[in-house]
Amino acid sequence: MKTMGILVNIFVPGLGSCFVGKVGVGIVQGIIWGMGLLLMLSTIGVGGIIGLPMMLGAWVWAIVTAATDPAPVAVKVVNSDET
């Protein structure tokens, strides 16, 4: 599942993160990548200075997100009624 998420993120940033169960993060990655693409296409030259780093950052972030597992959370229930 993780390998498939990484491969999908290489081609469509954010979609692979959604594929591995990190839907909120994947949507944000896709939006940032899309905003960078719009900047690249709408303003030739100046938009590339901002748009290209946004796209590359979202792309790398998406791949790393799909490759890493969240740390397990340990919960200890303490009963305060016991003496």
PAFIGU-52901 format. One record per residue (C-alpha): x, y, z; residue number from 1. Coordinates in steps of 0.25 Angstrom, whole numbers, always signed. Layout:
N
SITE, X, Y, Z, NUM
...
This chain:
83
SITE, +0, +0, +0, 1
SITE, +11, +10, +4, 2
SITE, +19, +7, -9, 3
SITE, +6, +9, -18, 4
SITE, +4, +22, -10, 5
SITE, +18, +27, -13, 6
SITE, +17, +23, -28, 7
SITE, +4, +31, -29, 8
SITE, +10, +43, -22, 9
SITE, +21, +43, -32, 10
SITE, +11, +46, -43, 11
SITE, -1, +53, -36, 12
SITE, +4, +60, -23, 13
SITE, -6, +58, -12, 14
SITE, -14, +47, -18, 15
SITE, -4, +36, -13, 16
SITE, -5, +42, +1, 17
SITE, -20, +41, +1, 18
SITE, -18, +27, -4, 19
SITE, -10, +23, +8, 20
SITE, -21, +29, +17, 21
SITE, -16, +43, +20, 22
SITE, -27, +50, +13, 23
SITE, -26, +64, +19, 24
SITE, -11, +65, +16, 25
SITE, -13, +60, +2, 26
SITE, -24, +70, -1, 27
SITE, -15, +81, +4, 28
SITE, -3, +76, -4, 29
SITE, -11, +76, -16, 30
SITE, -16, +90, -14, 31
SITE, -2, +95, -12, 32
SITE, +3, +88, -24, 33
SITE, -9, +93, -33, 34
SITE, -7, +108, -28, 35
SITE, +8, +107, -32, 36
SITE, +4, +101, -45, 37
SITE, -6, +113, -47, 38
SITE, +5, +123, -44, 39
SITE, +14, +116, -54, 40
SITE, +4, +117, -65, 41
SITE, -2, +130, -62, 42
SITE, +10, +139, -61, 43
SITE, +21, +135, -69, 44
SITE, +35, +138, -63, 45
SITE, +31, +144, -49, 46
SITE, +21, +133, -46, 47
SITE, +32, +123, -48, 48
SITE, +40, +129, -36, 49
SITE, +29, +126, -27, 50
SITE, +21, +115, -34, 51
SITE, +32, +105, -37, 52
SITE, +37, +104, -22, 53
SITE, +23, +102, -18, 54
SITE, +21, +91, -27, 55
SITE, +34, +84, -24, 56
SITE, +32, +86, -9, 57
SITE, +18, +80, -10, 58
SITE, +23, +69, -18, 59
SITE, +34, +65, -9, 60
SITE, +25, +67, +3, 61
SITE, +15, +57, -3, 62
SITE, +25, +46, -6, 63
SITE, +31, +47, +8, 64
SITE, +17, +47, +14, 65
SITE, +13, +34, +7, 66
SITE, +26, +28, +10, 67
SITE, +25, +30, +25, 68
SITE, +16, +24, +35, 69
SITE, +10, +32, +47, 70
SITE, +16, +29, +60, 71
SITE, +7, +20, +68, 72
SITE, +0, +27, +80, 73
SITE, +1, +20, +93, 74
SITE, -11, +22, +102, 75
SITE, -11, +18, +117, 76
SITE, -24, +19, +124, 77
SITE, -23, +22, +139, 78
SITE, -34, +19, +148, 79
SITE, -35, +30, +159, 80
SITE, -45, +22, +167, 81
SITE, -35, +12, +171, 82
SITE, -28, +14, +184, 83
